[in-house]
């Protein structure tokens, strides 16, 4: 029988951080034993043992495929390279956020491209990747041509989370026409006339948007796919999303919206980079403000996977949050939100998705185990080639 025992004076257990011997048998945590009681243990000293990090929203794959505008790399190799970086960052469960944007902005082939990317990630995840690479499909409310493609992907078991986003000006993160143009014109290389034409097309879709959203929400519900909403800016929007069955509010734009989301039994999510930097990249509310107000339940990497670990230590340092509570933002809470009862905690019967952290100075991952197998080990923490039997 293949067993591995990790011994540390600091193991993040459900009841807090304590000394323990963590016994791994094949892909599962078999036992969390009293410290020093198990034979053939690998003693890692004071290094902190935590559950693997769970990231429900990241578009890092886009930058891996096209690190510079026009410099595109093959999707399959980009996904493999990103997978290695995720293991190094301690992320053992990743939900790649793949957008289905309005075709008037992104072109008629955009839906096909997004669907192809999802299929490529799904194939790679089954064949060659080291951590769990799952899919978070993001549907723009005006992207009617994407509805059937998303439904087909859901039917094929290739989508695990679906979110709704609305980037029309006048609400959400683009409160004004000027802010919409400032962002979209350079990104999509639009002239002022083209921007006006695009906006007219988007706005003309009007009430039909919600019919398609309801269609997708119903379809996702039949397949037990959780729903999220994006950039919620009012209690009215929260209530509309809650009526659709949405259970996650991503990046709420103010305390009022985030507080109302929680009253509607919706979990609230903010970006780890926002926590680390102390402000939003797009000028919206600080994640630290929402966390201090008790209005944020968990964090995602958004666009920067290595921020997950640093955000935890930022919360502990700058907001005086207990370290075990801070780690729950990237482990047990996102697992619970997604119904992933097989991970997110160091408990018997859970997957042996574990991260070993050296935090004597700047916190860094030195070992990542996925289902009991090392998928990353730094030069300072190499497991023996043969485990104790």
C-alpha positions in Angstrom: 0.0 0.0 0.0 1.4 3.4 -1.0 1.4 5.8 1.9 3.0 9.2 2.6 3.1 10.9 5.9 3.8 14.7 6.2 4.6 15.9 9.6 4.4 19.6 10.5 4.0 21.8 13.6 1.6 23.8 11.5 -1.2 22.0 9.6 -4.3 24.0 8.6 -7.1 21.7 9.9 -10.8 22.7 9.9 -10.5 23.6 13.6 -7.4 25.8 13.0 -3.6 25.5 12.6 -2.1 22.8 14.8 0.7 20.2 14.8 -0.2 17.0 13.0 0.9 14.1 11.0 -1.1 14.0 7.7 -1.4 10.4 6.3 -1.9 10.1 2.6 -3.0 6.8 1.0 -3.0 6.9 -2.8 -5.1 10.0 -3.7 -6.9 10.6 -0.4 -6.1 11.9 3.1 -6.5 8.8 5.2 -5.9 10.3 8.6 -4.9 13.5 10.4 -3.0 12.0 13.3 -1.5 13.4 16.4 1.9 15.1 15.8 4.8 12.7 16.0 2.8 9.5 16.2 3.2 8.0 12.7 6.2 6.0 11.5 8.2 7.0 8.4 7.0 10.6 8.4 8.6 13.3 6.3 9.2 16.1 8.8 8.8 19.5 7.2 9.3 21.5 10.4 7.4 24.7 10.7 6.3 24.9 7.1 2.6 25.3 6.8 0.5 22.6 5.2 -2.7 23.8 3.7 -5.4 22.5 1.3 -4.8 23.1 -2.4 -6.1 26.5 -3.5 -9.4 26.6 -5.5 -9.7 29.4 -8.1 -13.2 29.9 -9.5 -12.4 32.7 -11.9 -9.2 33.3 -13.9 -8.6 34.5 -17.5 -4.8 33.8 -17.2 -5.1 31.3 -20.1 -5.7 34.2 -22.5 -2.3 35.8 -21.6 -0.7 32.4 -21.9 -2.0 31.9 -25.4 -1.3 35.5 -26.5 1.2 37.2 -24.1 1.5 40.1 -26.5 -1.0 41.4 -29.0 -0.6 39.4 -32.2 1.9 36.9 -30.7 -0.3 33.8 -30.4 0.9 30.4 -29.3 -0.7 27.0 -29.9 -3.6 26.5 -27.4 -2.5 23.0 -26.3 1.0 24.0 -25.4 -0.2 27.2 -23.7 -2.6 25.2 -21.5 0.2 22.8 -20.5 2.6 25.6 -19.6 -0.1 27.4 -17.6 -0.9 24.2 -15.8 2.7 24.0 -14.5 2.5 27.6 -13.3 -0.7 26.9 -11.5 1.0 24.0 -9.6 3.8 26.3 -8.7 1.2 28.8 -7.3 -0.5 26.1 -5.2 -3.7 26.1 -7.3 -4.9 22.6 -7.5 -8.4 23.3 -8.9 -8.7 26.0 -11.6 -11.8 27.3 -13.3 -10.7 28.9 -16.5 -13.0 31.9 -17.2 -13.7 31.7 -21.0 -15.8 34.6 -22.3 -18.5 34.5 -25.0 -18.5 38.2 -25.9 -20.9 40.1 -28.1 -20.3 39.1 -31.7 -20.6 42.8 -32.8 -17.4 43.4 -30.8 -15.4 40.2 -31.1 -16.4 39.0 -34.6 -18.6 36.2 -35.9 -16.0 33.6 -35.2 -15.5 34.5 -31.5 -18.1 32.0 -30.3 -16.4 29.2 -32.2 -13.0 30.2 -30.9 -14.2 30.3 -27.2 -15.9 26.9 -27.7 -12.7 25.4 -29.3 -10.6 26.7 -26.4 -13.0 25.1 -23.9 -12.8 21.8 -25.7 -9.0 22.0 -25.9 -8.7 22.6 -22.1 -11.1 19.7 -21.5 -9.1 17.3 -23.7 -5.9 18.3 -22.1 -7.3 18.0 -18.6 -8.3 14.4 -19.3 -5.0 13.5 -20.9 -1.9 15.4 -19.6 -2.5 18.1 -17.0 -1.3 18.0 -13.4 -4.0 20.0 -11.6 -7.8 20.1 -12.2 -8.4 22.5 -15.1 -12.2 23.1 -15.2 -14.3 25.6 -17.1 -16.2 28.8 -16.1 -18.1 29.9 -19.1 -18.9 33.6 -19.2 -21.9 34.7 -21.2 -22.3 38.3 -22.3 -26.0 39.2 -22.2 -26.0 40.4 -25.8 -24.1 37.5 -27.3 -27.2 35.7 -28.6 -25.2 33.6 -31.1 -23.4 31.9 -28.2 -26.4 30.4 -26.5 -26.6 27.1 -28.5 -22.8 26.7 -28.3 -22.8 27.0 -24.5 -25.7 24.6 -24.2 -23.8 22.1 -26.3 -20.8 22.4 -24.1 -22.9 22.0 -21.0 -24.4 18.8 -22.4 -21.0 17.5 -23.1 -19.9 18.0 -19.5 -17.3 20.6 -20.5 -18.7 23.5 -18.4 -18.7 23.5 -14.6 -19.7 27.1 -13.9 -21.7 29.6 -15.9 -21.8 33.4 -15.3 -23.7 36.2 -16.8 -22.1 39.5 -17.6 -23.5 42.8 -19.0 -20.9 45.3 -20.3 -23.4 47.7 -21.9 -22.7 51.3 -20.8 -24.8 53.0 -18.1 -24.4 50.2 -15.4 -22.0 47.7 -14.1 -18.3 48.7 -14.4 -19.0 51.1 -17.3 -21.2 53.7 -15.7 -20.8 56.1 -18.6 -20.5 56.0 -22.4 -17.0 57.6 -22.1 -15.7 54.8 -19.7 -17.1 52.2 -22.1 -15.3 53.7 -25.1 -12.1 54.3 -23.1 -11.8 50.5 -22.5 -13.4 49.0 -25.6 -12.0 51.1 -28.4 -8.3 50.3 -28.0 -9.0 46.6 -27.0 -11.1 45.9 -30.0 -9.4 48.5 -32.3 -12.7 50.4 -33.0 -13.0 53.9 -34.5 -15.5 56.2 -32.9 -18.0 55.5 -35.6 -17.6 51.7 -35.2 -18.0 52.1 -31.4 -21.2 54.0 -31.9 -22.5 51.3 -34.3 -21.6 48.5 -32.0 -23.3 50.2 -29.1 -26.5 50.8 -31.2 -26.6 47.0 -32.0 -26.0 46.0 -28.4 -28.7 48.4 -27.1 -31.2 47.3 -29.7 -31.3 43.8 -28.3 -33.1 45.2 -25.2 -35.6 42.9 -23.5 -34.6 39.9 -25.6 -31.4 39.6 -23.5 -33.3 38.3 -20.5 -35.1 35.7 -22.5 -31.8 34.2 -23.5 -30.4 34.5 -20.0 -33.5 32.7 -18.6 -33.0 30.0 -21.3 -29.4 29.4 -20.3 -30.2 29.6 -16.6 -32.9 26.9 -17.0 -30.6 24.7 -19.0 -27.8 25.1 -16.5 -30.2 24.2 -13.7 -31.2 21.0 -15.4 -27.5 20.0 -15.6 -26.7 21.1 -12.0 -24.3 23.9 -13.2 -23.9 26.7 -10.6 -24.6 30.2 -11.8 -22.7 33.5 -11.1 -23.4 37.1 -12.0 -20.7 39.7 -12.8 -20.2 43.3 -11.6 -23.4 43.6 -9.7 -24.0 47.3 -9.0 -27.5 47.5 -7.4 -30.0 45.6 -5.2 -32.3 45.4 -8.2 -29.8 43.5 -10.2 -29.0 41.2 -7.3 -32.7 40.4 -7.0 -33.0 39.7 -10.8 -30.0 37.4 -10.7 -31.2 35.6 -7.5 -34.5 35.0 -9.3 -32.6 33.1 -12.0 -31.0 30.9 -9.4 -27.6 32.6 -9.3 -25.6 31.6 -6.3 -22.4 33.7 -6.7 -22.0 37.5 -7.1 -18.6 38.2 -8.7 -16.9 41.5 -8.1 -19.9 43.4 -6.7 -19.3 47.1 -7.1 -20.4 48.5 -3.8 -21.1 47.5 -0.2 -24.9 47.8 -0.7 -24.9 45.3 -3.6 -22.6 42.8 -1.9 -24.5 42.9 1.4 -27.8 42.4 -0.5 -26.3 39.5 -2.4 -25.5 37.7 0.9 -29.0 38.4 2.1 -30.2 36.6 -1.0 -28.0 33.6 -0.1 -25.5 34.5 -2.8 -21.8 34.1 -2.0 -19.6 37.1 -2.9 -16.3 36.9 -4.6 -13.5 39.5 -5.2 -10.2 39.4 -6.9 -7.0 38.5 -5.1 -5.0 41.0 -7.1 -7.3 43.7 -5.7 -6.4 42.6 -2.2 -2.7 42.6 -2.8 -2.6 45.9 -4.6 -5.1 47.6 -2.2 -7.3 48.7 -5.1 -9.2 47.6 -8.2 -7.4 47.6 -11.5 -10.5 49.1 -13.1 -11.1 51.7 -10.4 -14.0 49.9 -8.7 -14.3 49.3 -4.9 -11.4 47.9 -3.0 -11.7 44.3 -2.0 -10.3 45.1 1.3 -13.2 47.5 2.0 -15.7 44.7 1.3 -13.8 42.2 3.3 -13.6 44.6 6.3 -17.4 45.2 6.0 -18.0 41.4 6.1 -19.3 41.4 2.6 -16.9 39.2 0.7 -16.8 35.4 1.1 -13.9 34.2 -1.1 -11.3 35.3 -3.5 -10.3 34.3 -7.1 -7.2 35.1 -9.0 -9.1 37.0 -11.7 -6.0 37.5 -14.0 -3.0 36.8 -11.7 -2.8 33.3 -10.2 0.2 34.0 -7.9 -1.9 36.6 -6.1 -3.9 34.0 -4.4 -1.2 33.1 -1.8 -0.1 36.7 -1.4 -3.7 37.9 -0.8 -4.0 35.5 2.1 -0.9 37.0 3.8 -2.0 40.5 3.0 -5.3 39.9 4.8 -3.4 38.5 7.8 -0.9 41.4 7.8 -3.0 44.4 6.9 -6.4 43.5 8.1 -5.3 41.5 11.2 -7.3 38.5 10.0 -6.3 35.1 11.6 -4.3 33.2 9.1 -6.6 30.2 9.1 -9.6 32.4 8.3 -7.6 34.1 5.5 -6.8 30.8 3.9 -10.5 29.8 3.9 -11.0 32.5 1.2 -9.1 30.4 -1.2 -9.7 26.8 0.1 -12.8 25.7 2.0 -15.2 28.5 1.0 -14.9 28.3 -2.8 -15.0 24.5 -2.4 -18.3 24.8 -0.4 -19.7 27.3 -2.8 -19.2 24.9 -5.8 -20.3 21.9 -3.9 -16.8 20.3 -4.1 -17.2 18.2 -1.0 -14.1 16.1 -1.9 -11.6 18.9 -1.4 -10.9 22.2 0.3 -10.1 20.8 3.8 -7.4 18.7 5.4 -9.7 16.0 6.6 -10.0 12.2 6.3 -11.6 11.2 3.0 -10.8 14.4 1.2 -8.5 14.5 -1.9 -4.9 14.8 -0.9 -4.6 18.2 -2.7 -2.0 19.8 -0.4 0.3 22.8 -0.4 3.5 23.2 1.6 4.3 26.9 2.3 7.5 28.5 3.6 6.4 31.7 5.1 9.4 32.7 7.2 9.8 35.7 5.0 7.7 36.3 1.8 5.4 33.4 1.6 6.1 30.9 -1.2 4.9 27.5 -2.2 7.6 24.8 -1.9 5.5 21.7 -2.6 2.2 21.0 -4.3 0.5 17.6 -4.1 -2.5 16.8 -6.4 -4.4 13.7 -5.4 -1.4 12.7 -3.4 1.2 13.1 -6.2 3.8 15.8 -6.2 3.1 18.1 -9.2 5.5 20.8 -8.0 8.5 20.6 -5.7 11.1 23.4 -5.3 14.8 22.8 -4.8 14.4 23.2 -1.1 11.7 20.5 -0.8 12.2 17.4 -2.8 10.2 14.3 -1.8 12.1 11.0 -1.9 11.6 9.1 -5.1 10.3 6.1 -3.3 7.7 6.5 -0.6 7.5 4.6 2.6 5.4 1.5 2.2 
